[in-house]
Amino acid sequence: MGYRWVVLCVGAVAQGTNAAVFLGLPAISPQLQQHFSLTLPQVGLLLGAVNLGTMIALVPWGVVADRRGERLVMTIGGLGAAACLLSAALGNAWVAGLALLGAGLFGASVNAASGRAVMSWFGKDTRGLAMGVRQTATPLGAALTAAVLPGVAISAGVPTAFVALAGVTAFVALAVALLAREPPGAVRAGAEHGLVLKDPRLLRLSLASGLLVVPQFTATALIVPLLHDHRGVSVTAAAAVFAVAQALGGAGRLVVGVWSDRARSRIGPLKVVSALTAIGFALVAVLDQAPLPVLVAVLVPASVLALCWNGLAVTEAGELAPDGRSATAIGMQNSVNYLSAATTPFVASFVAVHVAWPAAMALAAVSAVVARVLLQPWRSLRASSPQNSRSVS
């Protein structure tokens, strides 16, 4: 087996561990609400702190990864995130919020740097699959966290849940330090990165991605409260539905990755997924008061569609960049995602509580429609740089 698969495995595990924080924590929303004496919108703000920190730090981490390599960036970032998670266990809601902001600032290192590793080690004919594997780790990490963390929080308390996340994060950071490395002939970037960030195709892609994050994080933030608070399902059962949706979303990322490799296009499949996501959330809004099995039967596929597209957008962003600057491009694309992710839990929760639950789902559907419109005139251009043809064994 080529060493590229070792690097992919390490990067995917790091990605999944990072997802345990920013996607897994919503599974214990009821426990966070009770432990910190918060309202549901306030819990949305608390959870959004992770995404806000990530959004701020993504481009800087990407620039550093392009210049210094992904191993250094992911190791420092992972250990810093672990320290912040430990801090979250020690105080009140304000301390936890600041600590989660710090966890996002450090955890952002994984997003840009692990994407750079995939771009460096895999050629364009297998990059969709490889990036799909990397991106699949995100919902799978969230699903595993959703399956385990509520039990930890209920039996041992919210602080113990934070300590557990910190321990896993530190362990994975050490594994990255030992196993991650660049391929022979890897290109390091110089000081010039402004042209990457000003590419109009990258800006359009980033905006469309940010809009697609709205349904994704509406589902992530509201599946458990929707089923538990709105429809009376137990916390355990609601968390199980959340975990199933995350796991299927992970499988979907592999499917669309292979699809994009065979189609030799990332944007074509992304357009289709955007349209289907809009339809799915529109149906959830309409069927809000349908019998519970019917609602779940629509909610889970809509959530899966909202989760499965990320690898397509990340791969396209990396392939738009000049050789040696993929982490900066991925950081830019991810920054808009995390800006949306930082605000969506609060906005969706506010709309659900103060307007109506169907209105929150309709807002997600409209966002997917606008994203699809932005992608309509797209013509994906393949750069001829070594980055877009290299495949290392």
VOKE-237482 format. One record per residue (C-alpha): residue in three letters; x, y, z; residue number from 1; chain. Coordinates in pm, whole numbers, plus 32768, in hexadecimal, padded with zeros to 4 digits. Example, Ala and Ser with C-alpha at 12.3 -4.5 7.8 and 13.67 -1.06 7.14 Angstrom:
BEGIN
res=Ala xx=84CE yy=7E3E zz=830C n=1 chain=A
res=Ser xx=8557 yy=7F96 zz=82CA n=2 chain=A
***
This chain:
BEGIN
res=Met xx=8000 yy=8000 zz=8000 n=1 chain=A
res=Gly xx=808B yy=8154 zz=7FA0 n=2 chain=A
res=Tyr xx=80DE yy=8245 zz=80B4 n=3 chain=A
res=Arg xx=7FDC yy=8338 zz=802A n=4 chain=A
res=Trp xx=7ECF yy=825E zz=80C7 n=5 chain=A
res=Val xx=7F79 yy=8279 zz=8219 n=6 chain=A
res=Val xx=7F7A yy=83F2 zz=81F7 n=7 chain=A
res=Leu xx=7E0D yy=83EE zz=818A n=8 chain=A
res=Cys xx=7DB1 yy=8315 zz=82B4 n=9 chain=A
res=Val xx=7E62 yy=83FA zz=83AB n=10 chain=A
res=Gly xx=7DC9 yy=852F zz=830F n=11 chain=A
res=Ala xx=7C6F yy=8493 zz=8311 n=12 chain=A
res=Val xx=7C8A yy=8433 zz=8480 n=13 chain=A
res=Ala xx=7CFA yy=8594 zz=84D4 n=14 chain=A
res=Gln xx=7BD5 yy=861E zz=840C n=15 chain=A
res=Gly xx=7AE1 yy=8539 zz=84C1 n=16 chain=A
res=Thr xx=7B6B yy=8599 zz=8614 n=17 chain=A
res=Asn xx=7B43 yy=8708 zz=85C2 n=18 chain=A
res=Ala xx=79DE yy=86C0 zz=8554 n=19 chain=A
res=Ala xx=7999 yy=8621 zz=86A5 n=20 chain=A
res=Val xx=79AF yy=8780 zz=8733 n=21 chain=A
res=Phe xx=78FB yy=885D zz=8639 n=22 chain=A
res=Leu xx=77FC yy=875B zz=85BF n=23 chain=A
res=Gly xx=77E9 yy=8666 zz=86E2 n=24 chain=A
res=Leu xx=77A5 yy=875D zz=87FB n=25 chain=A
res=Pro xx=7643 yy=87AD zz=877D n=26 chain=A
res=Ala xx=75E6 yy=8649 zz=87E3 n=27 chain=A
res=Ile xx=75FA yy=86B9 zz=894F n=28 chain=A
res=Ser xx=753D yy=87FF zz=8919 n=29 chain=A
res=Pro xx=743D yy=87A9 zz=8A28 n=30 chain=A
res=Gln xx=7552 yy=8760 zz=8B24 n=31 chain=A
res=Leu xx=760C yy=88A0 zz=8AC7 n=32 chain=A
res=Gln xx=74C9 yy=8964 zz=8AEB n=33 chain=A
res=Gln xx=748B yy=88D3 zz=8C44 n=34 chain=A
res=His xx=75F4 yy=88DF zz=8CC0 n=35 chain=A
res=Phe xx=762B yy=8A4A zz=8C61 n=36 chain=A
res=Ser xx=74C0 yy=8ABE zz=8C96 n=37 chain=A
res=Leu xx=749B yy=8B37 zz=8B2E n=38 chain=A
res=Thr xx=737B yy=8B63 zz=8A3A n=39 chain=A
res=Leu xx=737F yy=8AA3 zz=88F2 n=40 chain=A
res=Pro xx=73F5 yy=8BD3 zz=8826 n=41 chain=A
res=Gln xx=7507 yy=8C0D zz=892B n=42 chain=A
res=Val xx=757A yy=8AA5 zz=88FF n=43 chain=A
res=Gly xx=7587 yy=8AF0 zz=878B n=44 chain=A
res=Leu xx=7670 yy=8C14 zz=87D4 n=45 chain=A
res=Leu xx=7749 yy=8B3B zz=88B5 n=46 chain=A
res=Leu xx=776B yy=8A2F zz=87AA n=47 chain=A
res=Gly xx=77A4 yy=8B38 zz=86A0 n=48 chain=A
res=Ala xx=78DB yy=8BB1 zz=875B n=49 chain=A
res=Val xx=799F yy=8A86 zz=86D7 n=50 chain=A
res=Asn xx=7942 yy=8AD9 zz=8573 n=51 chain=A
res=Leu xx=798B yy=8C4B zz=85A2 n=52 chain=A
res=Gly xx=7AEB yy=8BFB zz=861B n=53 chain=A
res=Thr xx=7B1F yy=8B0D zz=84F9 n=54 chain=A
res=Met xx=7AA7 yy=8C0E zz=83FD n=55 chain=A
res=Ile xx=7B9B yy=8D15 zz=847F n=56 chain=A
res=Ala xx=7CCB yy=8C31 zz=8473 n=57 chain=A
res=Leu xx=7C9B yy=8B63 zz=8337 n=58 chain=A
res=Val xx=7D50 yy=8C3F zz=823B n=59 chain=A
res=Pro xx=7E78 yy=8C8B zz=8324 n=60 chain=A
res=Trp xx=7EA2 yy=8B17 zz=836E n=61 chain=A
res=Gly xx=7E89 yy=8ACD zz=81F9 n=62 chain=A
res=Val xx=7F9C yy=8BC8 zz=81A8 n=63 chain=A
res=Val xx=807D yy=8B30 zz=82B5 n=64 chain=A
res=Ala xx=8036 yy=89CD zz=823A n=65 chain=A
res=Asp xx=8092 yy=8A2F zz=80D4 n=66 chain=A
res=Arg xx=81DC yy=8AC1 zz=8150 n=67 chain=A
res=Arg xx=823B yy=89D3 zz=826B n=68 chain=A
res=Gly xx=8182 yy=888E zz=8228 n=69 chain=A
res=Glu xx=8050 yy=87E8 zz=82B9 n=70 chain=A
res=Arg xx=80F2 yy=8718 zz=83CE n=71 chain=A
res=Leu xx=816A yy=8843 zz=8496 n=72 chain=A
res=Val xx=8021 yy=88F9 zz=846A n=73 chain=A
res=Met xx=7F3F yy=87D7 zz=84CD n=74 chain=A
res=Thr xx=8015 yy=8774 zz=85F9 n=75 chain=A
res=Ile xx=801D yy=88D0 zz=8690 n=76 chain=A
res=Gly xx=7EAD yy=8906 zz=8642 n=77 chain=A
res=Gly xx=7E3E yy=87BB zz=86D8 n=78 chain=A
res=Leu xx=7EFA yy=87EA zz=881D n=79 chain=A
res=Gly xx=7E78 yy=894E zz=883C n=80 chain=A
res=Ala xx=7D12 yy=88DC zz=8802 n=81 chain=A
res=Ala xx=7D38 yy=87D1 zz=890D n=82 chain=A
res=Ala xx=7DAF yy=88D4 zz=8A0A n=83 chain=A
res=Cys xx=7C83 yy=89B1 zz=89BB n=84 chain=A
res=Leu xx=7B8F yy=8890 zz=89E6 n=85 chain=A
res=Leu xx=7C21 yy=884C zz=8B3C n=86 chain=A
res=Ser xx=7BE4 yy=89B9 zz=8B92 n=87 chain=A
res=Ala xx=7A77 yy=8999 zz=8B27 n=88 chain=A
res=Ala xx=7A44 yy=889B zz=8C3D n=89 chain=A
res=Leu xx=7AB4 yy=898C zz=8D4D n=90 chain=A
res=Gly xx=79C3 yy=8AB0 zz=8D4A n=91 chain=A
res=Asn xx=7870 yy=8B49 zz=8D01 n=92 chain=A
res=Ala xx=77CD yy=8B8C zz=8BB0 n=93 chain=A
res=Trp xx=78AD yy=8CB9 zz=8B6A n=94 chain=A
res=Val xx=79EA yy=8BF0 zz=8BAD n=95 chain=A
res=Ala xx=7967 yy=8AD1 zz=8ADB n=96 chain=A
res=Gly xx=7912 yy=8BBE zz=89C0 n=97 chain=A
res=Leu xx=7A6F yy=8C55 zz=89BC n=98 chain=A
res=Ala xx=7B0B yy=8AFC zz=89D5 n=99 chain=A
res=Leu xx=7A3B yy=8A7C zz=88B2 n=100 chain=A
res=Leu xx=7A9F yy=8BAF zz=87EA n=101 chain=A
res=Gly xx=7C0A yy=8B4F zz=8830 n=102 chain=A
res=Ala xx=7BC6 yy=89E6 zz=87D0 n=103 chain=A
res=Gly xx=7B46 yy=8A66 zz=8682 n=104 chain=A
res=Leu xx=7C74 yy=8B48 zz=8650 n=105 chain=A
res=Phe xx=7D64 yy=8A25 zz=8684 n=106 chain=A
res=Gly xx=7C8A yy=8918 zz=85E5 n=107 chain=A
res=Ala xx=7C7B yy=89DD zz=84A0 n=108 chain=A
res=Ser xx=7DDB yy=8961 zz=845B n=109 chain=A
res=Val xx=7D53 yy=8809 zz=8406 n=110 chain=A
res=Asn xx=7C61 yy=887D zz=82FB n=111 chain=A
res=Ala xx=7D59 yy=892E zz=8219 n=112 chain=A
res=Ala xx=7E8B yy=8858 zz=8260 n=113 chain=A
res=Ser xx=7DEC yy=8701 zz=8237 n=114 chain=A
res=Gly xx=7D50 yy=8777 zz=80F0 n=115 chain=A
res=Arg xx=7EA8 yy=87DF zz=8078 n=116 chain=A
res=Ala xx=7F2A yy=8684 zz=80C9 n=117 chain=A
res=Val xx=7E23 yy=85E3 zz=7FEB n=118 chain=A
res=Met xx=7E64 yy=86DA zz=7ED1 n=119 chain=A
res=Ser xx=7FDA yy=868F zz=7EE6 n=120 chain=A
res=Trp xx=7FCB yy=8515 zz=7EF5 n=121 chain=A
res=Phe xx=7EAB yy=84C5 zz=7E03 n=122 chain=A
res=Gly xx=7E7E yy=850E zz=7C90 n=123 chain=A
res=Lys xx=7D3F yy=85A0 zz=7BFF n=124 chain=A
res=Asp xx=7CB6 yy=844E zz=7B8E n=125 chain=A
res=Thr xx=7CA6 yy=83CC zz=7CF6 n=126 chain=A
res=Arg xx=7C97 yy=8512 zz=7DB5 n=127 chain=A
res=Gly xx=7B1B yy=8518 zz=7DCD n=128 chain=A
res=Leu xx=7B1C yy=83C4 zz=7E79 n=129 chain=A
res=Ala xx=7C3F yy=8423 zz=7F5B n=130 chain=A
res=Met xx=7BA1 yy=856C zz=7FBD n=131 chain=A
res=Gly xx=7A59 yy=84B3 zz=7FEE n=132 chain=A
res=Val xx=7B07 yy=83CD zz=80E6 n=133 chain=A
res=Arg xx=7B95 yy=84FB zz=819A n=134 chain=A
res=Gln xx=7A46 yy=85AB zz=819E n=135 chain=A
res=Thr xx=798E yy=846D zz=8205 n=136 chain=A
res=Ala xx=7A50 yy=8477 zz=8349 n=137 chain=A
res=Thr xx=7995 yy=85B6 zz=83A6 n=138 chain=A
res=Pro xx=7833 yy=8525 zz=83C2 n=139 chain=A
res=Leu xx=78BC yy=83DA zz=8441 n=140 chain=A
res=Gly xx=7974 yy=848E zz=8558 n=141 chain=A
res=Ala xx=7835 yy=854B zz=85A5 n=142 chain=A
res=Ala xx=7769 yy=8409 zz=859B n=143 chain=A
res=Leu xx=7853 yy=8355 zz=868B n=144 chain=A
res=Thr xx=784E yy=8480 zz=8771 n=145 chain=A
res=Ala xx=76D2 yy=848F zz=8762 n=146 chain=A
res=Ala xx=76C2 yy=8320 zz=87C0 n=147 chain=A
res=Val xx=77B2 yy=833B zz=88E7 n=148 chain=A
res=Leu xx=77B8 yy=84A0 zz=896A n=149 chain=A
res=Pro xx=764E yy=84BB zz=89E7 n=150 chain=A
res=Gly xx=7685 yy=838D zz=8AC6 n=151 chain=A
res=Val xx=77C5 yy=8426 zz=8B4F n=152 chain=A
res=Ala xx=771C yy=8575 zz=8B8B n=153 chain=A
res=Ile xx=75EC yy=84D7 zz=8C34 n=154 chain=A
res=Ser xx=76AD yy=83E5 zz=8D11 n=155 chain=A
res=Ala xx=77E9 yy=84AC zz=8D60 n=156 chain=A
res=Gly xx=778E yy=8614 zz=8D0D n=157 chain=A
res=Val xx=77DC yy=8713 zz=8BFF n=158 chain=A
res=Pro xx=793D yy=875F zz=8C82 n=159 chain=A
res=Thr xx=799D yy=85F1 zz=8C5B n=160 chain=A
res=Ala xx=791D yy=85F8 zz=8AF5 n=161 chain=A
res=Phe xx=7A09 yy=871B zz=8AAB n=162 chain=A
res=Val xx=7B2D yy=8663 zz=8B4F n=163 chain=A
res=Ala xx=7AE8 yy=852F zz=8A7A n=164 chain=A
res=Leu xx=7AEC yy=85FF zz=893B n=165 chain=A
res=Ala xx=7C32 yy=86A2 zz=89AA n=166 chain=A
res=Gly xx=7CDC yy=8553 zz=89E5 n=167 chain=A
res=Val xx=7C80 yy=84C8 zz=888F n=168 chain=A
res=Thr xx=7CEB yy=860B zz=87E3 n=169 chain=A
res=Ala xx=7E42 yy=8609 zz=888A n=170 chain=A
res=Phe xx=7E7B yy=849A zz=8834 n=171 chain=A
res=Val xx=7E2D yy=84D3 zz=86C3 n=172 chain=A
res=Ala xx=7F11 yy=8606 zz=86B8 n=173 chain=A
res=Leu xx=8032 yy=852C zz=872E n=174 chain=A
res=Ala xx=7FDD yy=8426 zz=8625 n=175 chain=A
res=Val xx=7FEE yy=8536 zz=851B n=176 chain=A
res=Ala xx=8144 yy=85A1 zz=8599 n=177 chain=A
res=Leu xx=81C4 yy=843D zz=8574 n=178 chain=A
res=Leu xx=8127 yy=83D4 zz=8428 n=179 chain=A
res=Ala xx=80D6 yy=84FD zz=8348 n=180 chain=A
res=Arg xx=81D3 yy=856A zz=8242 n=181 chain=A
res=Glu xx=81E0 yy=860F zz=80EC n=182 chain=A
res=Pro xx=8218 yy=854C zz=7FA8 n=183 chain=A
res=Pro xx=8365 yy=855E zz=7EEF n=184 chain=A
res=Gly xx=8377 yy=869B zz=7E22 n=185 chain=A
res=Ala xx=8264 yy=874C zz=7EE1 n=186 chain=A
res=Val xx=8252 yy=88BE zz=7E8D n=187 chain=A
res=Arg xx=825D yy=89C2 zz=7FA1 n=188 chain=A
res=Ala xx=81C0 yy=8B15 zz=7F5F n=189 chain=A
res=Gly xx=8272 yy=8C62 zz=7F7A n=190 chain=A
res=Ala xx=81E6 yy=8D9F zz=800E n=191 chain=A
res=Glu xx=80F1 yy=8DE7 zz=7EF3 n=192 chain=A
res=His xx=7F91 yy=8D6E zz=7F3C n=193 chain=A
res=Gly xx=7EB9 yy=8E9D zz=7EE8 n=194 chain=A
res=Leu xx=7E6E yy=8E29 zz=7D85 n=195 chain=A
res=Val xx=7DDF yy=8CE4 zz=7E0A n=196 chain=A
res=Leu xx=7CEE yy=8D9C zz=7EEF n=197 chain=A
res=Lys xx=7C7D yy=8E89 zz=7DD8 n=198 chain=A
res=Asp xx=7C26 yy=8D78 zz=7CDA n=199 chain=A
res=Pro xx=7AB8 yy=8DC1 zz=7C7A n=200 chain=A
res=Arg xx=7A71 yy=8C4F zz=7C48 n=201 chain=A
res=Leu xx=7AEB yy=8C06 zz=7DA8 n=202 chain=A
res=Leu xx=7A19 yy=8D22 zz=7E34 n=203 chain=A
res=Arg xx=78DE yy=8CA5 zz=7D84 n=204 chain=A
res=Leu xx=7920 yy=8B41 zz=7DF6 n=205 chain=A
res=Ser xx=795A yy=8BB8 zz=7F5A n=206 chain=A
res=Leu xx=7814 yy=8C7C zz=7F62 n=207 chain=A
res=Ala xx=774D yy=8B56 zz=7ED9 n=208 chain=A
res=Ser xx=77F1 yy=8A71 zz=7FD9 n=209 chain=A
res=Gly xx=7797 yy=8B5E zz=80F2 n=210 chain=A
res=Leu xx=762C yy=8B59 zz=8087 n=211 chain=A
res=Leu xx=762C yy=89DC zz=807C n=212 chain=A
res=Val xx=76AB yy=89DA zz=81E1 n=213 chain=A
res=Val xx=755F yy=8A76 zz=8251 n=214 chain=A
res=Pro xx=7494 yy=8936 zz=8219 n=215 chain=A
res=Gln xx=75B8 yy=8865 zz=8294 n=216 chain=A
res=Phe xx=75D1 yy=8918 zz=83E1 n=217 chain=A
res=Thr xx=745B yy=8947 zz=8400 n=218 chain=A
res=Ala xx=7446 yy=87CD zz=8400 n=219 chain=A
res=Thr xx=7573 yy=87A7 zz=84E5 n=220 chain=A
res=Ala xx=74F9 yy=88A4 zz=85E6 n=221 chain=A
res=Leu xx=7385 yy=8855 zz=85DC n=222 chain=A
res=Ile xx=7353 yy=86E0 zz=85A4 n=223 chain=A
res=Val xx=7368 yy=8690 zz=8718 n=224 chain=A
res=Pro xx=729A yy=87BE zz=8793 n=225 chain=A
res=Leu xx=719D yy=878F zz=8679 n=226 chain=A
res=Leu xx=715C yy=8627 zz=86D5 n=227 chain=A
res=His xx=7182 yy=864F zz=8850 n=228 chain=A
res=Asp xx=70ED yy=87A5 zz=889E n=229 chain=A
res=His xx=6FFB yy=87CB zz=877C n=230 chain=A
res=Arg xx=6F84 yy=8666 zz=8747 n=231 chain=A
res=Gly xx=6FBE yy=85C7 zz=889D n=232 chain=A
res=Val xx=70C0 yy=84C0 zz=883F n=233 chain=A
res=Ser xx=71B5 yy=8457 zz=894F n=234 chain=A
res=Val xx=7312 yy=84EF zz=894B n=235 chain=A
res=Thr xx=73AE yy=8399 zz=890E n=236 chain=A
res=Ala xx=72CC yy=834C zz=87E6 n=237 chain=A
res=Ala xx=72FB yy=84A7 zz=8753 n=238 chain=A
res=Ala xx=7476 yy=8486 zz=8774 n=239 chain=A
res=Ala xx=745F yy=8332 zz=86C8 n=240 chain=A
res=Val xx=73AC yy=83D1 zz=859E n=241 chain=A
res=Phe xx=74BA yy=84DD zz=8599 n=242 chain=A
res=Ala xx=75C9 yy=83D0 zz=859A n=243 chain=A
res=Val xx=7524 yy=830E zz=847E n=244 chain=A
res=Ala xx=750B yy=8449 zz=83AA n=245 chain=A
res=Gln xx=7679 yy=849B zz=83E8 n=246 chain=A
res=Ala xx=76EA yy=8339 zz=8392 n=247 chain=A
res=Leu xx=761F yy=8330 zz=8250 n=248 chain=A
res=Gly xx=769D yy=848B zz=81FA n=249 chain=A
res=Gly xx=77FF yy=8405 zz=8219 n=250 chain=A
res=Ala xx=77B1 yy=82E9 zz=8129 n=251 chain=A
res=Gly xx=7719 yy=83E8 zz=803F n=252 chain=A
res=Arg xx=7862 yy=84A7 zz=8034 n=253 chain=A
res=Leu xx=790F yy=8370 zz=7FB0 n=254 chain=A
res=Val xx=7802 yy=833D zz=7EAB n=255 chain=A
res=Val xx=780D yy=84A2 zz=7E26 n=256 chain=A
res=Gly xx=798B yy=849A zz=7E2C n=257 chain=A
res=Val xx=7995 yy=8368 zz=7D49 n=258 chain=A
res=Trp xx=7882 yy=8406 zz=7C76 n=259 chain=A
res=Ser xx=7952 yy=8540 zz=7C43 n=260 chain=A
res=Asp xx=7A88 yy=8476 zz=7BE1 n=261 chain=A
res=Arg xx=79C4 yy=83B8 zz=7AD9 n=262 chain=A
res=Ala xx=7914 yy=84F1 zz=7A5C n=263 chain=A
res=Arg xx=7A61 yy=85AF zz=7A64 n=264 chain=A
res=Ser xx=799F yy=86CB zz=7AFF n=265 chain=A
res=Arg xx=7966 yy=8740 zz=7C64 n=266 chain=A
res=Ile xx=7868 yy=884F zz=7C10 n=267 chain=A
res=Gly xx=7774 yy=8776 zz=7B48 n=268 chain=A
res=Pro xx=772A yy=868F zz=7C6E n=269 chain=A
res=Leu xx=7728 yy=87BB zz=7D59 n=270 chain=A
res=Lys xx=760F yy=885B zz=7C8F n=271 chain=A
res=Val xx=753D yy=8720 zz=7CA6 n=272 chain=A
res=Val xx=7572 yy=86FD zz=7E1D n=273 chain=A
res=Ser xx=7518 yy=886B zz=7E53 n=274 chain=A
res=Ala xx=73CB yy=8841 zz=7DA0 n=275 chain=A
res=Leu xx=7375 yy=8700 zz=7E5A n=276 chain=A
res=Thr xx=73CD yy=87A1 zz=7FA8 n=277 chain=A
res=Ala xx=72DB yy=88BE zz=7F62 n=278 chain=A
res=Ile xx=71C7 yy=87C7 zz=7F12 n=279 chain=A
res=Gly xx=7211 yy=86FA zz=804A n=280 chain=A
res=Phe xx=71FB yy=881C zz=813E n=281 chain=A
res=Ala xx=70C3 yy=88A4 zz=8094 n=282 chain=A
res=Leu xx=7021 yy=8751 zz=80D5 n=283 chain=A
res=Val xx=7092 yy=8756 zz=8242 n=284 chain=A
res=Ala xx=6FEC yy=88AC zz=826A n=285 chain=A
res=Val xx=6EA9 yy=8831 zz=81CE n=286 chain=A
res=Leu xx=6EA2 yy=86EE zz=8299 n=287 chain=A
res=Asp xx=6EF7 yy=878C zz=83E9 n=288 chain=A
res=Gln xx=6DBA yy=8703 zz=848D n=289 chain=A
res=Ala xx=6DAC yy=85BC zz=83CB n=290 chain=A
res=Pro xx=6DB6 yy=8474 zz=848B n=291 chain=A
res=Leu xx=6F0B yy=8449 zz=8529 n=292 chain=A
res=Pro xx=6F80 yy=8328 zz=8449 n=293 chain=A
res=Val xx=6F2A yy=83F9 zz=8315 n=294 chain=A
res=Leu xx=6FE4 yy=8529 zz=839B n=295 chain=A
res=Val xx=7118 yy=845A zz=83ED n=296 chain=A
res=Ala xx=710A yy=83AE zz=829A n=297 chain=A
res=Val xx=7125 yy=8505 zz=81F3 n=298 chain=A
res=Leu xx=7209 yy=85AE zz=82F3 n=299 chain=A
res=Val xx=731E yy=84A9 zz=82E0 n=300 chain=A
res=Pro xx=7349 yy=84AE zz=8161 n=301 chain=A
res=Ala xx=733A yy=862A zz=815F n=302 chain=A
res=Ser xx=744B yy=8633 zz=8267 n=303 chain=A
res=Val xx=751C yy=8536 zz=81A6 n=304 chain=A
res=Leu xx=7509 yy=860B zz=806C n=305 chain=A
res=Ala xx=7569 yy=873F zz=8135 n=306 chain=A
res=Leu xx=769A yy=8687 zz=81BA n=307 chain=A
res=Cys xx=7723 yy=85D7 zz=8087 n=308 chain=A
res=Trp xx=7799 yy=86F6 zz=7FA8 n=309 chain=A
res=Asn xx=78C4 yy=8788 zz=8066 n=310 chain=A
res=Gly xx=79D3 yy=86B6 zz=7FC2 n=311 chain=A
res=Leu xx=7969 yy=872F zz=7E69 n=312 chain=A
res=Ala xx=798F yy=889D zz=7EC5 n=313 chain=A
res=Val xx=7AD7 yy=886B zz=7F81 n=314 chain=A
res=Thr xx=7B6F yy=87A6 zz=7E62 n=315 chain=A
res=Glu xx=7B04 yy=88AA zz=7D64 n=316 chain=A
res=Ala xx=7B9B yy=89BE zz=7E3B n=317 chain=A
res=Gly xx=7CE8 yy=8906 zz=7E51 n=318 chain=A
res=Glu xx=7CED yy=88C1 zz=7CDC n=319 chain=A
res=Leu xx=7CB1 yy=8A2F zz=7C8D n=320 chain=A
res=Ala xx=7DED yy=8A93 zz=7D4A n=321 chain=A
res=Pro xx=7F4D yy=8AAB zz=7CB6 n=322 chain=A
res=Asp xx=803A yy=8995 zz=7D18 n=323 chain=A
res=Gly xx=80A6 yy=89AE zz=7E83 n=324 chain=A
res=Arg xx=7F87 yy=8A91 zz=7EED n=325 chain=A
res=Ser xx=7E68 yy=899C zz=7F18 n=326 chain=A
res=Ala xx=7E55 yy=89CA zz=8092 n=327 chain=A
res=Thr xx=7E22 yy=8B41 zz=8068 n=328 chain=A
res=Ala xx=7D0B yy=8B08 zz=7F6A n=329 chain=A
res=Ile xx=7C67 yy=8A00 zz=8042 n=330 chain=A
res=Gly xx=7C86 yy=8AE8 zz=816D n=331 chain=A
res=Met xx=7BD4 yy=8BFA zz=80AC n=332 chain=A
res=Gln xx=7ABA yy=8B14 zz=8040 n=333 chain=A
res=Asn xx=7A96 yy=8A87 zz=819D n=334 chain=A
res=Ser xx=7A97 yy=8BE3 zz=823B n=335 chain=A
res=Val xx=794A yy=8C39 zz=819E n=336 chain=A
res=Asn xx=78C7 yy=8AE4 zz=8206 n=337 chain=A
res=Tyr xx=7921 yy=8B23 zz=836E n=338 chain=A
res=Leu xx=7897 yy=8C84 zz=836D n=339 chain=A
res=Ser xx=774F yy=8BE8 zz=8307 n=340 chain=A
res=Ala xx=777E yy=8ACE zz=8401 n=341 chain=A
res=Ala xx=77C0 yy=8BC7 zz=851A n=342 chain=A
res=Thr xx=767C yy=8C84 zz=84DB n=343 chain=A
res=Thr xx=758E yy=8B76 zz=8462 n=344 chain=A
res=Pro xx=7556 yy=8AC1 zz=85B1 n=345 chain=A
res=Phe xx=74E8 yy=8C05 zz=8659 n=346 chain=A
res=Val xx=7419 yy=8C86 zz=8533 n=347 chain=A
res=Ala xx=7371 yy=8B37 zz=84F3 n=348 chain=A
res=Ser xx=7328 yy=8B07 zz=8666 n=349 chain=A
res=Phe xx=729E yy=8C6A zz=8684 n=350 chain=A
res=Val xx=71BA yy=8C3B zz=8557 n=351 chain=A
res=Ala xx=7146 yy=8AE7 zz=85D6 n=352 chain=A
res=Val xx=70F3 yy=8B6A zz=8734 n=353 chain=A
res=His xx=706C yy=8CC4 zz=86E1 n=354 chain=A
res=Val xx=6FD1 yy=8C8F zz=8588 n=355 chain=A
res=Ala xx=6F93 yy=8B1F zz=853E n=356 chain=A
res=Trp xx=7052 yy=89DD zz=850B n=357 chain=A
res=Pro xx=6FE1 yy=89C0 zz=839F n=358 chain=A
res=Ala xx=7066 yy=8B22 zz=8361 n=359 chain=A
res=Ala xx=71C3 yy=8AB5 zz=83CF n=360 chain=A
res=Met xx=71B6 yy=8993 zz=82DB n=361 chain=A
res=Ala xx=7132 yy=8A72 zz=81C3 n=362 chain=A
res=Leu xx=7254 yy=8B63 zz=81FC n=363 chain=A
res=Ala xx=7344 yy=8A3F zz=81C9 n=364 chain=A
res=Ala xx=7292 yy=89E1 zz=8085 n=365 chain=A
res=Val xx=72A9 yy=8B44 zz=7FFE n=366 chain=A
res=Ser xx=741E yy=8B51 zz=804A n=367 chain=A
res=Ala xx=7456 yy=8A15 zz=7F7F n=368 chain=A
res=Val xx=7390 yy=8AAA zz=7E5D n=369 chain=A
res=Val xx=746A yy=8BE4 zz=7E5B n=370 chain=A
res=Ala xx=75A4 yy=8B0D zz=7E66 n=371 chain=A
res=Arg xx=7528 yy=8A4B zz=7D37 n=372 chain=A
res=Val xx=74ED yy=8B91 zz=7C7C n=373 chain=A
res=Leu xx=764F yy=8C08 zz=7CC9 n=374 chain=A
res=Leu xx=76DE yy=8AC7 zz=7C3B n=375 chain=A
res=Gln xx=760D yy=8AD2 zz=7AFC n=376 chain=A
res=Pro xx=7703 yy=8B90 zz=7A19 n=377 chain=A
res=Trp xx=7831 yy=8AD3 zz=7A9C n=378 chain=A
res=Arg xx=7935 yy=8A4D zz=79B0 n=379 chain=A
res=Ser xx=7A2C yy=897A zz=7A74 n=380 chain=A
res=Leu xx=7B8E yy=89B8 zz=79FE n=381 chain=A
res=Arg xx=7C9E yy=88BB zz=7A39 n=382 chain=A
res=Ala xx=7DF3 yy=8954 zz=7A76 n=383 chain=A
res=Ser xx=7F14 yy=88AA zz=79C6 n=384 chain=A
res=Ser xx=8001 yy=88CA zz=7AED n=385 chain=A
res=Pro xx=80AD yy=8796 zz=7B80 n=386 chain=A
res=Gln xx=7FBB yy=87AA zz=7CA3 n=387 chain=A
res=Asn xx=7E9A yy=8749 zz=7BC2 n=388 chain=A
res=Ser xx=7F46 yy=861B zz=7B2C n=389 chain=A
res=Arg xx=8023 yy=8590 zz=7C3D n=390 chain=A
res=Ser xx=7FD7 yy=843B zz=7CD0 n=391 chain=A
res=Val xx=80D5 yy=83B7 zz=7DCA n=392 chain=A
res=Ser xx=80E9 yy=8250 zz=7E3C n=393 chain=A
***
